[in-house]
């Protein structure tokens, strides 16, 4: 007998609404809090944010002939969870953000 995979798998929450493991077929969202032309600036923000948030990453991306370093916080199972976390934590810290797919 073949077992059916549950619609939503177990998630290990690290912050309210965050997950450290999700099914690869599910969309995962993150909060972009900065984009810089210099890696040093992105790394500086990353270090500052890591004091308050457990998951902060820098993603290098190229648009045209320019390289940008995007600073992102968290992994969320839904856009709503990302928005709730941002409203509760990031805006109170004076940070602006964009919700993006990870």
Beta strands, then each sheet from edge to edge (+ up, - down):
strand 1: 29-36
strand 2: 56-63
strand 3: 66-76
strand 4: 98-101
sheet 1: 2+ 3- 1+ 4-
end
